[in-house]
């Protein structure tokens, strides 16, 4: 939807858009631990997993989620002389269902099955950290200034 209006040398416009549909989401978790020396009885080397990346959550998960994406633009202009126009605008966009990297970190830890700390040990207790799929929303806004010449 778009609306424009002229008031003498001033003009203004408003644009509104909306998209509805599928948002394909992927969360990939990977990591390694590198140990050197033999302190605390730990064997030197590289093993899969780390503090927040362990065998319980390493891998890739995907899903499809319904999302809404509205966008709005507002622009005001002033024509100085024949063909020269100055304008200022404001844009905003919003996405309703996104996964962000920082939200996917499970901070509840169970080190009993970590091969870097306990080689060959079996996991006891809850399998943590676990893969998360926490959704949130995203929005961005911007201001623009400009000049145009039309001939």
URBELQUI-V768428 format. One record per residue. N is the residue number from 0. SS is DSSP state (H for helix, E for strand, - for the rest). PHI is phi in whole degrees, 0 to 359 (* if undefined). NEAR is the number of other C-alpha atoms within 12 Angstrom. Layout:
{{N:SS:PHI:NEAR} {N:SS:PHI:NEAR}}
This chain:
{{0:-:*:13} {1:E:220:15} {2:E:227:16} {3:E:227:18} {4:E:213:17} {5:E:248:15} {6:E:233:13} {7:-:64:12} {8:-:274:19} {9:E:264:20} {10:E:214:23} {11:E:211:26} {12:E:214:25} {13:E:228:22} {14:E:236:22} {15:E:230:20} {16:E:226:19} {17:E:213:19} {18:E:237:18} {19:E:234:17} {20:E:164:16} {21:E:276:17} {22:E:244:21} {23:E:281:16} {24:E:243:22} {25:E:228:23} {26:E:237:27} {27:E:246:21} {28:E:237:30} {29:-:207:23} {30:-:179:21} {31:E:222:21} {32:E:245:24} {33:E:246:19} {34:E:243:21} {35:-:227:15} {36:-:79:11} {37:-:235:12} {38:H:297:10} {39:H:61:12} {40:H:74:13} {41:-:269:20} {42:-:285:20} {43:-:294:18} {44:E:146:17} {45:E:245:18} {46:E:230:26} {47:E:293:27} {48:-:102:27} {49:-:205:28} {50:-:286:31} {51:-:259:30} {52:-:236:37} {53:-:232:36} {54:-:302:32} {55:-:283:35} {56:-:224:33} {57:-:292:29} {58:E:141:20} {59:E:232:19} {60:E:238:20} {61:E:226:17} {62:E:198:19} {63:E:245:18} {64:E:227:22} {65:E:289:18} {66:E:221:24} {67:E:242:22} {68:E:229:25} {69:E:273:23} {70:E:219:26} {71:E:224:26} {72:E:226:27} {73:E:233:27} {74:E:222:29} {75:E:239:28} {76:E:225:28} {77:E:219:28} {78:E:272:23} {79:E:283:18} {80:E:217:16} {81:-:301:13} {82:-:90:14} {83:E:259:17} {84:E:228:23} {85:E:256:25} {86:E:213:25} {87:E:226:23} {88:E:218:25} {89:E:225:23} {90:E:236:24} {91:E:218:24} {92:E:221:23} {93:E:222:23} {94:E:237:27} {95:E:280:25} {96:E:216:26} {97:E:230:30} {98:E:250:29} {99:-:249:19} {100:H:305:19} {101:H:295:17} {102:H:281:17} {103:H:264:28} {104:-:270:27} {105:-:274:25} {106:-:269:19} {107:-:273:20} {108:-:243:26} {109:-:224:28} {110:H:272:29} {111:H:295:24} {112:H:254:28} {113:-:283:33} {114:-:294:31} {115:-:287:32} {116:-:265:31} {117:-:224:19} {118:-:303:20} {119:-:79:13} {120:-:282:13} {121:-:272:18} {122:-:289:22} {123:-:238:15} {124:-:92:13} {125:-:292:15} {126:-:281:23} {127:-:231:27} {128:-:289:30} {129:-:243:26} {130:-:295:31} {131:-:244:31} {132:-:226:28} {133:-:271:22} {134:E:263:25} {135:E:213:19} {136:E:247:18} {137:E:226:19} {138:E:217:19} {139:E:222:17} {140:E:220:17} {141:E:206:17} {142:E:240:16} {143:E:230:18} {144:E:233:18} {145:E:192:18} {146:E:221:19} {147:E:225:18} {148:E:232:15} {149:-:240:12} {150:-:229:8}}
